[in-house]
């Protein structure tokens, strides 16, 4: 399993990451989704503090994650849940390291 060092920009800050090569496309798409959500919040609300925008974006995606988990509770989609939990754990570990 080879690793790759990349930099992603979120809310005008650069974050260096070491990821598995196969994760690069998803990580970059995720960063784009976060940035797009921040831009949407900026245009719809009078909030300019990046910390507030990041908090609201985190809340939005956490809520989405919980909705997906509860909608798949009765389904047989355990691999998607496992992948989602792995992504959440990696994100938590990264944030804890800051």
Secondary structure, DSSP 8 states (H G I E B T S, - for coil): --EEEEEEEETTEEEEEEEEGGGHHHHHHHHHHHHHHHHHHHHHSS---HHHHHHHHHHHHHHHHHHHHHHTTTSS-HHHHHHHHHHHHHHHHHHHH-
